[in-house]
Amino acid sequence: MRECYGAGLLVFHVFCDERAIPEDQHCPIDMHTLLNFVASCAGSYSGKMLVNYLYAIKVWHMLYGQPWIVQQDELKASLDGAIELMPV
């Protein structure tokens, strides 16, 4: 599981770097950035992997005492959409 969490944080940081998102905006994350991250992963990762990546970001916030202010209904809708885009 640690490998998955590490991979999730790496994928997230690469996402942020590619979009020139400043380091201080990685954590705490805002909802817009989180939803854009999920959308960028759509079609590339399984639903289970994407959920694990999101848990990694959440745990990272908890470890550093940062707030996790996420609208669960919006996140779920975004995840559901990303899962639908997975190739069969």
DRENSE-924961 format. One record per residue (C-alpha): residue in three letters; x, y, z. Coordinates in steps of 0.001 Angstrom, whole numbers, plus 500000, padded with zeros to 6 digits. Layout:
<recs>
 code     px     py     pz
  ALA      X      Y      Z
...
</recs>
This chain:
<recs>
 code     px     py     pz
  MET 500000 500000 500000
  ARG 502886 502392 500734
  GLU 504083 502019 497148
  CYS 500657 503009 495868
  TYR 500535 506036 498153
  GLY 504016 507065 497064
  ALA 503040 506667 493426
  GLY 499891 508693 494018
  LEU 501830 511578 495507
  LEU 504333 511417 492651
  VAL 501557 511528 490041
  PHE 499961 514445 491903
  HIS 503231 516399 492106
  VAL 503957 515812 488417
  PHE 500430 517065 487656
  CYS 501114 520210 489706
  ASP 504537 520765 488157
  GLU 503205 520426 484602
  ARG 500623 523099 485361
  ALA 503020 525360 487280
  ILE 500894 525152 490434
  PRO 502974 526767 493199
  GLU 504231 524466 495970
  ASP 502260 526319 498628
  GLN 499054 525457 496754
  HIS 499717 521714 496749
  CYS 498820 521440 500423
  PRO 496253 522344 501488
  ILE 494665 521576 498169
  ASP 491660 523460 496899
  MET 488696 521671 495392
  HIS 489290 523034 491901
  THR 492838 521619 491798
  LEU 491698 518275 493180
  LEU 488932 517917 490592
  ASN 491338 518887 487813
  PHE 493737 516217 489071
  VAL 491010 513565 488938
  ALA 489993 514685 485450
  SER 493603 514515 484264
  CYS 493817 510900 485454
  ALA 490568 509849 483768
  GLY 491105 507043 481303
  SER 494661 506379 482486
  TYR 494150 504725 485865
  SER 491680 502229 487261
  GLY 489042 503494 489648
  LYS 490691 501643 492521
  MET 494088 503144 491729
  LEU 492648 506641 491442
  VAL 490857 506261 494788
  ASN 494141 505126 496345
  TYR 495891 508161 494882
  LEU 493280 510429 496440
  TYR 493679 508697 499804
  ALA 497429 509286 499525
  ILE 496847 513006 499048
  LYS 494424 513037 501975
  VAL 496862 511166 504263
  TRP 499640 513533 503204
  HIS 497445 516433 504353
  MET 496741 514706 507669
  LEU 500430 513987 508304
  TYR 501249 517665 507878
  GLY 498257 518879 509892
  GLN 496653 520533 506882
  PRO 492902 520822 506417
  TRP 491181 518451 504002
  ILE 488301 520605 502814
  VAL 486705 518526 500094
  GLN 483135 518444 498864
  GLN 482540 514694 498923
  ASP 479602 514776 496503
  GLU 481619 516679 493885
  LEU 484605 514379 494358
  LYS 482406 511283 494032
  ALA 480826 512595 490837
  SER 484261 513318 489401
  LEU 485517 509844 490350
  ASP 482425 508208 488873
  GLY 483047 510058 485622
  ALA 486721 509079 485571
  ILE 485808 505438 486158
  GLU 483364 505551 483236
  LEU 486205 506653 480946
  MET 488296 503576 481692
  PRO 488895 501447 478614
  VAL 487209 498043 478627
</recs>
